[in-house]
Amino acid sequence: MATQGISFAQFNRLAPPIIRSKKPIMGHGRHGIGKSEVVYQLAPKLAGILGKEFQKKWGKNYEFPVIERRASQMADTGDVIGVPEPDDSDWGRITNFAPMGWFAQACHVPCILFVDELDRGNKDVRQAFMELTDSRKIAGHTLHPDTIIIAMVNGGAYDENNTYQVSEFDPAEYDRWWHQTLEPTIEDWLSWAKDRCSPVLVDFIRQNEHHLEHKGNIEPHKVYPSRRSWAHFDKCITQPGEKLLETDDEGNVSMDLYFIGEGFVGQEASIAFRDFVEKYDKQVTVEDILNARRKRIVDGFGINDANAMIDKIADSKEFKGTLSEDHLKNLAFFIAGVSPELAMKAWELLTRANGDAVSEMWPIEVGEGKTFGNYVAEIVGNPQEDK
């Protein structure tokens, strides 16, 4: 039976007590979901998680450096424990191990020691890390007391079809970690991409969640979309001087956008994205209405456009969620701007979807001396004073 994963938001909520106890963390998950990004996003928060005693010593704004090592690129134990060097002692000439630079840093300052692809490392390398997770030391060198160990792997209980060519941990290895299978939500990605990717790509994923990533069986040599590949695609098409997201004088988007996308996210997703970009200037989202964006297009709505938007708002999670005063005001103005018949439909549908929000819209002034409540009352033939 596959293991149900947790979202990145849940991981950030659950991880603090593990971090404060200095126990090692291992995240399991599919490729391209952003496991590494979770580690880097965690770094600026660690001073706050570790508390006042740590902040007094290192400062409230201390940002943990992330020391990233890939177990798959380590040839043998020496890549972990360091190299032997001769030394003098009371017992004569002896050999000590000079630690690797990255490990010396992890021993002297608080940091995140991020071991990626641990299940792709050979047995000797994993044995060395096994000692590190157990006693927090290797070859006589001890990690700094506030250094955090985090590993990310592809294999795990969720991988029922053995998609990944990785090694299995034996029970003694496995027992030393706090394990979590990561299954990020669409909201996790949208929150991350909001300030990192182009608005048109973010809107495309928001409206076409099924294109974000492939979760089924994988055919060899076929390109599939992933959260990571969308980010790579976006970076290519938004380079300075590129005009791949623009339409020409006839309203067409270059086929180059499709060909570039095909190499990152596959044929189906690339076709859908190019079509979306070509029609983007004419598209309005629920968020656009709530935030009074794309007003020129909204003001030019015909009956069919306005009718479709009212249905979309009533069915949307945005309207059923928590709305700010500005959201309610913008929505009230939108409804007051459509035909009386459609305004009546909007009032009925929205009341059923979120009656509390409609009640809060009632006193909002939508015209000179006229509130939203007055306007609705006039439509139903029953003018009344403000509520």
Secondary structure, 3 states (H helix, E strand, C coil): CCCCCECHHHHHHHHHHHHHCCCCEEEECCCCCCHHHHHHHHHHHHHHHHCHHHHHHHCCCCCCCEEEEEHHHCCCCHHHHCEEEEEEECCEEEEEEECCHHHHHHHHCCCEEEEECHHHCCHHHHHHHHHHHHHCEECCEECCCCCEEEEEECCCCCCCCCCCCCCCCCHHHHCCCEEEEECCCHHHHHHHHCCCCCHHHHHHHHHCHHHCCCCCCCCCCCCCCCHHHHHHHHHHHCCCCCCCCCECCCCCECHHHHHHHHHHHCHHHHHHHHHHHHHHHHCCCHHHHHCCCCHHHHHCCCHHHHHHHHHHHHHCHHHHCCCCHHHHHHHHHHHHCCCHHHHHHHHHHHHHHHHHHHHHHCCCEEECCEEHHHHHHHHCCCCCCCC
